Amino acid sequence: MIPPSHDLNAFAGRIVFCLWTGPEIMSDARMRALWTIFRNTGCGVAFITQETVVEWVKPDAPLHPAWPYLSSTHKADYLRCYLMHHYGGGYTDIKSTSKRWGPFFDLLAQPTAEGPEKMALGYQELAHGIPHVTGDFGDLLRRSHKELIGLCAFIFKKGTPLTAAWLARTEALLDQKLDALRRHPAIHPLDQTGVLRPDGQPSPYPLRWAELLGEIFHPLTYEMRQHLLLAPIEPSFASYR
């Protein structure tokens, strides 16, 4: 595992970030999946936990003030955006992978002979992977899914207009929700608006399940789809919990 104090340039930017942002104990299936990331990607792996996240925060770019109030899931949603903008490199959910990531980094690093610069690489999204954007625009996104990348594994160049817009939209949403989050912080890792809590009451936590990630990521990547590369980088989606 890469210590945050390490000179990341030694890895030529080929870092794969994995996140476990809450106090929950990782299941055996997750532990096995994490091991496949270390073993198979062929890249440096930065495994960030709630104890070590502070070591990755840039002094001139603190985490949003909403951070302490987010669910573990939404912390991971926010942090992958923060890391891709400030560090770049790869990100994967903790799901089993058998793939070497070197060729994917090579592909994104290739100079663009013609057309717009490529800023990110990911696997082709599925139509049913975009259920959270509704109306005519949601239908357009689902029809366009073959041009879009998925949320669970990708590589981004750091500090691009794409990552800047992603982080700006994410933090603008958190600005809007900050007062409500202070009043109604998450009480479990999967908290979301309206979900039934253990007492049988709907949660007042003010973020929908996909509001901080998919509802921002998919419209943005559609807008900037000419800057995306598609490649089969996806992990296994079977039995990962």
C-alpha positions as a printed NumPy array, in Angstrom:
array([[  0.   ,   0.   ,   0.   ],
       [  1.245,   3.485,  -0.832],
       [  1.863,   5.766,   2.151],
       [  0.542,   9.275,   1.449],
       [  3.961,  10.792,   2.162],
       [  5.455,   8.781,  -0.701],
       [  6.512,  10.613,  -3.836],
       [  3.628,   9.636,  -6.114],
       [  5.71 ,  10.622,  -9.115],
       [  7.656,   7.423,  -8.513],
       [  4.552,   5.578,  -9.706],
       [  4.241,   7.782, -12.801],
       [  0.68 ,   8.615, -11.769],
       [ -0.341,   4.954, -11.923],
       [ -2.144,   4.858,  -8.624],
       [ -5.378,   2.965,  -7.991],
       [ -7.416,   4.378,  -5.117],
       [ -9.727,   2.212,  -2.999],
       [-11.894,   3.662,  -0.238],
       [-13.408,   2.356,   2.996],
       [-14.653,   5.507,   4.64 ],
       [-16.672,   4.294,   7.622],
       [-16.17 ,   2.367,  10.85 ],
       [-17.958,  -0.712,   9.524],
       [-16.063,  -4.008,   9.509],
       [-15.256,  -5.159,   5.993],
       [-16.861,  -8.479,   5.055],
       [-14.823, -11.518,   4.005],
       [-16.03 , -11.01 ,   0.425],
       [-14.816,  -7.423,   0.436],
       [-11.47 ,  -8.453,   1.914],
       [-10.999, -11.039,  -0.827],
       [-11.949,  -8.446,  -3.449],
       [ -9.475,  -5.94 ,  -2.016],
       [ -6.736,  -8.532,  -2.217],
       [ -7.422,  -9.058,  -5.941],
       [ -6.909,  -5.322,  -6.504],
       [ -3.521,  -5.431,  -4.789],
       [ -2.561,  -8.655,  -6.555],
       [ -3.843,  -8.173, -10.087],
       [ -3.878,  -4.516, -11.146],
       [ -0.079,  -4.29 , -11.32 ],
       [ -0.211,  -0.716,  -9.979],
       [  0.414,   1.023,  -6.703],
       [ -2.736,   0.834,  -4.581],
       [ -3.748,   3.567,  -2.132],
       [ -6.266,   2.07 ,   0.29 ],
       [ -7.806,   4.991,   2.183],
       [ -9.775,   4.574,   5.405],
       [-11.509,   6.968,   7.773],
       [ -8.291,   7.082,   9.801],
       [ -5.993,   7.891,   6.87 ],
       [ -8.147,  10.176,   4.713],
       [ -6.766,  13.279,   6.425],
       [ -3.304,  12.411,   5.11 ],
       [ -4.56 ,  12.808,   1.537],
       [ -6.252,  16.177,   2.019],
       [ -4.435,  19.004,   0.265],
       [ -3.591,  21.9  ,   2.643],
       [ -5.052,  24.407,   0.199],
       [ -8.121,  22.269,  -0.59 ],
       [ -9.831,  21.061,   2.595],
       [-12.671,  18.589,   2.498],
       [-16.099,  20.164,   2.314],
       [-17.588,  21.114,   5.722],
       [-20.38 ,  18.595,   5.077],
       [-17.907,  15.699,   5.284],
       [-18.574,  14.721,   8.942],
       [-22.318,  14.478,   8.357],
       [-22.249,  12.227,   5.273],
       [-22.977,   8.512,   5.241],
       [-20.039,   6.206,   4.584],
       [-21.394,   5.656,   1.074],
       [-21.651,   9.365,   0.331],
       [-18.214,   9.991,   1.821],
       [-16.826,   7.551,  -0.739],
       [-18.843,   9.254,  -3.492],
       [-17.4  ,  12.648,  -2.576],
       [-13.865,  11.439,  -1.943],
       [-13.431,   9.713,  -5.313],
       [-14.32 ,  13.028,  -6.952],
       [-11.88 ,  14.948,  -4.711],
       [ -9.049,  12.483,  -5.397],
       [ -9.547,  12.388,  -9.149],
       [ -9.345,  16.175,  -9.324],
       [ -6.389,  16.698,  -6.994],
       [ -4.369,  13.542,  -7.704],
       [ -5.736,  11.843, -10.784],
       [ -5.043,   8.175, -11.394],
       [ -7.376,   5.24 , -11.006],
       [-10.275,   4.439,  -8.753],
       [-12.103,   1.18 ,  -8.224],
       [-14.848,   0.038,  -5.921],
       [-13.774,  -2.812,  -3.685],
       [-14.935,  -5.485,  -6.076],
       [-12.979,  -8.426,  -7.444],
       [-10.795,  -7.771, -10.483],
       [ -8.552,  -9.994, -12.583],
       [ -7.347,  -7.219, -14.89 ],
       [ -3.979,  -5.522, -15.277],
       [ -4.451,  -1.782, -15.332],
       [ -1.18 ,  -0.841, -17.039],
       [ -2.639,  -1.027, -20.566],
       [ -5.521,   1.209, -19.503],
       [ -3.134,   3.844, -18.142],
       [ -1.133,   3.546, -21.383],
       [ -4.263,   4.09 , -23.456],
       [ -5.274,   7.252, -21.628],
       [ -1.71 ,   8.596, -21.763],
       [ -1.47 ,   8.322, -25.543],
       [ -1.34 ,  11.718, -27.276],
       [ -4.512,  12.626, -29.107],
       [ -3.677,  12.768, -32.813],
       [ -6.897,  14.526, -33.686],
       [-10.054,  15.56 , -31.94 ],
       [-10.487,  16.669, -28.321],
       [ -8.147,  15.598, -25.53 ],
       [ -9.141,  12.448, -23.659],
       [ -9.443,  13.178, -19.945],
       [-10.878,   9.968, -18.522],
       [-11.159,   6.259, -19.267],
       [-13.79 ,   3.85 , -18.036],
       [-15.95 ,   0.891, -18.939],
       [-19.065,   1.371, -21.04 ],
       [-22.036,   2.198, -18.849],
       [-25.183,   0.095, -19.061],
       [-28.579,   1.622, -19.69 ],
       [-29.882,   0.218, -16.395],
       [-26.889,   1.829, -14.644],
       [-28.613,   5.229, -15.033],
       [-31.955,   4.81 , -13.263],
       [-31.656,   7.917, -11.106],
       [-31.965,  10.659, -13.749],
       [-35.603,  10.995, -14.755],
       [-37.617,  12.724, -17.459],
       [-36.591,  13.355, -21.052],
       [-32.954,  13.972, -20.13 ],
       [-32.788,  10.684, -18.252],
       [-34.158,   8.922, -21.314],
       [-31.514,  10.642, -23.432],
       [-28.757,   9.488, -21.076],
       [-29.988,   5.906, -21.196],
       [-30.136,   5.988, -25.013],
       [-26.578,   7.356, -24.98 ],
       [-25.175,   4.898, -22.433],
       [-22.714,   3.389, -24.931],
       [-20.905,   6.747, -25.014],
       [-20.689,   7.052, -21.216],
       [-18.441,   5.511, -18.571],
       [-19.489,   3.673, -15.426],
       [-19.019,   4.739, -11.831],
       [-17.271,   1.759, -10.288],
       [-13.824,   1.78 , -11.942],
       [-12.104,   4.472, -13.989],
       [ -8.949,   6.515, -14.582],
       [ -8.879,  10.321, -14.72 ],
       [ -6.193,  12.807, -15.586],
       [ -5.905,  15.231, -12.69 ],
       [ -6.877,  18.872, -12.746],
       [ -8.757,  18.85 , -16.044],
       [-11.896,  20.852, -16.886],
       [-13.789,  17.582, -16.428],
       [-12.58 ,  16.937, -12.868],
       [-12.922,  20.629, -11.992],
       [-16.558,  20.671, -13.103],
       [-17.255,  17.405, -11.284],
       [-15.836,  18.704,  -8.006],
       [-17.497,  22.114,  -8.379],
       [-20.951,  20.603,  -8.954],
       [-20.485,  18.156,  -6.101],
       [-19.424,  20.842,  -3.638],
       [-22.177,  23.202,  -4.819],
       [-24.719,  20.512,  -3.937],
       [-23.116,  20.05 ,  -0.525],
       [-23.261,  23.82 ,   0.008],
       [-27.021,  23.654,  -0.59 ],
       [-27.469,  20.689,   1.742],
       [-25.067,  21.709,   4.526],
       [-27.592,  23.136,   6.997],
       [-29.918,  20.156,   6.52 ],
       [-27.007,  17.74 ,   6.915],
       [-26.02 ,  19.387,  10.182],
       [-29.582,  18.938,  11.44 ],
       [-29.95 ,  15.397,  10.087],
       [-26.569,  13.654,   9.746],
       [-26.358,  10.093,   8.503],
       [-26.835,   7.435,  11.164],
       [-25.86 ,   4.37 ,   9.119],
       [-23.614,   3.703,   6.098],
       [-26.469,   3.369,   3.593],
       [-28.587,   6.264,   4.832],
       [-30.612,   8.127,   2.217],
       [-33.674,  10.313,   2.06 ],
       [-36.816,   8.468,   3.05 ],
       [-35.274,   5.068,   3.755],
       [-36.847,   3.39 ,   6.779],
       [-34.615,   3.59 ,   9.808],
       [-34.522,   0.912,  12.545],
       [-37.297,   2.722,  14.429],
       [-39.567,   2.408,  11.377],
       [-39.502,   6.116,  10.582],
       [-38.378,   7.504,   7.189],
       [-34.924,   9.036,   7.287],
       [-34.705,  12.847,   7.226],
       [-31.127,  12.611,   5.933],
       [-31.228,  15.069,   3.018],
       [-29.41 ,  13.195,   0.245],
       [-30.896,  10.706,  -2.171],
       [-28.905,   7.535,  -2.852],
       [-27.388,   8.711,  -6.158],
       [-27.667,  12.464,  -5.612],
       [-23.986,  13.006,  -4.827],
       [-22.563,  10.762,  -7.535],
       [-24.664,   9.376, -10.373],
       [-26.996,  12.364, -10.627],
       [-23.941,  14.571, -11.179],
       [-21.523,  12.187, -12.889],
       [-23.72 ,  10.874, -15.69 ],
       [-25.042,  14.258, -16.9  ],
       [-21.538,  15.729, -16.721],
       [-19.887,  12.893, -18.6  ],
       [-22.626,  13.115, -21.219],
       [-21.83 ,  16.805, -21.679],
       [-18.111,  16.011, -21.997],
       [-18.394,  12.6  , -23.663],
       [-15.998,  13.588, -26.431],
       [-13.263,  13.586, -23.759],
       [-13.916,   9.97 , -22.663],
       [-12.22 ,   6.715, -23.634],
       [-14.014,   3.392, -23.312],
       [-12.151,   0.255, -22.24 ],
       [-13.093,  -2.951, -20.37 ],
       [-11.748,  -1.888, -16.961],
       [-14.828,  -2.937, -15.   ],
       [-14.53 ,  -5.24 , -11.964],
       [-16.765,  -8.195, -11.273],
       [-20.2  ,  -7.195, -10.039],
       [-20.987, -10.641,  -8.594],
       [-21.166, -11.408,  -4.858],
       [-19.096,  -8.465,  -3.668],
       [-20.887,  -7.67 ,  -0.39 ]])
